[in-house]
Amino acid sequence: MKSENKILKIINEELKSLETEIDTHALLRLEQRLDLMSNNGDITQRENDIIRKNLDNIISHNFDPNISYGIFLGSFIPNPKSKLYTNANKFNPGISFYEIKSDRDELLKDSTGDEFWAIVRKNRIKTVMLRKRLQRASAHKDRMDDGGLGVDKVIPNFDNYLQQQTDAKQQQKEPEKQQEKVINIKGVLWKIDDINKRLSKKNNPNTFVSFDDVLDYPDWNDNTKEQILNILAG
């Protein structure tokens, strides 16, 4: 079991080295912050799990380096007993938030709010911050513009975003449906099957003639056979 865990750890480390970049020290500090908030009852275990799941998904995703992203990680209900709890809200004095003060070298930015958001630029997580729920509608705006994030793309639900990416890739992989080619031979419709190299009756697919056997098919005269071969050659 220990050997299997070690192998999985090595695989995960190799994968992360190829995916969205994040400083190891900064990630550790962020995880420690979430652990502390969870242990102190600042956020519930479910809220913590959702934030971590979205953060892990971001780290394991390869973003377009030419696009900047603002990604919602998760929300929580501020606990009045928390040391992070603050009533400092001049715009909405009836609503309370958390306030986090962070060291300069930490990924987690000084911020106030009841939601966690991540900023990804050039395929690298640059910042994780608290934001206010009421700012979500303005997330797409420029920075300093009514709570805007100043990013190219806002992702309010990362699960939906991943599903859209998966669907788009699947559509690209699916081969284009071959356009059905049908010819009329002496009043009978025959379908041209380029893949299997044969002609088959449209109303009776079990009756078919391979391309190589067109000249030998007894029901067609020489003129008809020549026309069919010209169509197949075209």
Residue, then its C-alpha position, 0 to 999 in steps of 0.5 A: m500500500k505504501s508503495e502504491n501511494k508513493i507511485l501515485k504521489i510521483i505521478n501527481e507531481e509529474l502531472k502538476s509540473l506540466e499543468t497550471e503553475i503555482d509556487t509550491h510554497a504559496l500553495l502550501r501557505l494557502e492550504q494551511r490557511l484553509d486548514l486553519m479556517s476549517n479547524n477554527g470553524d470559520i468555514t464548514q467542512r463542505e465549504n472547505d471541500i468545494i474550495r479545495k476541489n475547485l482549486d485542485n481542478i484549476i491546478s490540473h487544468n491547462f489554460d490558454p496562456n493568452i487569456s486571463y481568468g477569474i474563477f469562483l472557488g466557493s462561498f461561505i457564511p461568515n461565522p460571527k465568532s471567527k477572528l476573521y469576522t468583520n462588520a467593516n462594510k460602508f456600502n452595506p452595513g447590514i452585511s458582514f464579511y471575513e477579512i484576511k491579512s496576508d504576508r507579501d510572499e503569500l498567494l492569498k491576497d489581502s482581501t475582504g468578502d464571503e467568497f474565494w476567487a482565483i486569478v489565472r494569468k498566463n496559465r499561472i495562478k497569480t492570486v487567490m482572494l476573498r471577494k464579496r458575494l454582491q460583487r459577483a455581477s461586476a466580476h467581468k468589469d475592469r479592475m477598480d470598476d465596481g468590483g471588476l476583476g480585470v480579466d478576459k474571462v470570468i468562470p462562475n462555475f468551474d465544473n460547468y466550464l470543464q464540461q464545456q471544454t470536454d464537450a468541445k474536445q469531443q465534438q472535434k474528435e467526432p468525424e464528420k458524418q459522411q454525406e450520403k451519395v446516391i445515384n439513380i441507375k435505371g430507376v433504382l436508387w443506389k448508395i455509394d459506399d466509399i468506405n466499403k467500396r461498393l454500391s448498395k440498393k438504398n431500399n435493400p442494403n443487402t443487395f450490393v455490388s463492389f466497385d471492382d465488380v461493376l463491369d461484371y454486373p449482369d443487370w447493367n449494359d455497357n453504357t450504364k456501367e461506363q456512366i457508373l465508373n465515371i461517377l465513381a472516378g469523379 
